[in-house]
Amino acid sequence: MRFDRITVEPDKLEGQPCIRDLRILVESVVRLVAAGWSFEEILESYPNLERDDITQALEYAAAASNVHVYPLRDSA
């Protein structure tokens, strides 16, 4: 997967992944989504962001977490 909207620069924000050199952390965007913010709310609060930035931040976080999905047992 290609992440063309995510930038990492050692001298900027301690090398943490950012959205398009905007100094908006991928982590911040992911946390807002996890807190229940809609894409529209995020875009209103961060006018420099685009919808594709949010989507790619979520994709990047998912890829970075290397999550394995295990089926759950039905509780009896």
N, C-alpha and C positions, 0 to 999 in steps of 0.2 A: 504494500500500500504506500502511496506517495503522499507526503504531507507538505504540500507547497504553501500552506498558510501558516505553518508553525516554524518559528525561528528560534535558534539557540545561539547566543553569543556570550562567551565567557566573561566579557567586561560589562554586560548589561544584565541587571537583576540577578546577579550571582550565577549566571548561566542557566537559569530556569527557562523552560519552554514558554515562549510568548506567542501571541497572535500577530503575525505580519509586522514585526518591529514596532508595535504600538505600545509596548510596555504594559500590556494587559496579559497577565499570566493565564496560561491554559488552566492551571489549578483554580484560579478565581472563577473562570467561566463554568467549569465543571461543578464547583461548589454551589454556584448560583442555581444551576439546573437541579442539583440534588436537593437544594433548599425549597424547590417548588416554583422557582421563577419561570415564567413562560419565555419563549424566545422573544416575543414582542416586548416584554418588560425589560429584558436584558438589552435589547436593541435601543429602547428608549433611554435607558440609563447610560449606555455606552454608544453614542451616535457614530463613532468611527468603526464599530463592528458591523459585520455583515452576517446574514443568516448562515452562509457557508462557513464562516469562521467558527460559529458555535458548533455546527455539525462536525467540523473537522477536529475541534478541541475534544469533543466526546469520543470520536473515533481514535484520536491519539491516546487519550487516557485509557481506553479499552485495550488498545494494542500494548501500551506500556505496562498494564497490570498483568498481562499474560494469564488471564483468568481461564480456569478449567471449569466446565459446567458438569456437575454430577447430578444424576436423577435423584429425586427425593422419594423416600418411602411414604406411602399413605399412612397417616396415623390411624390406629385402630380405635 
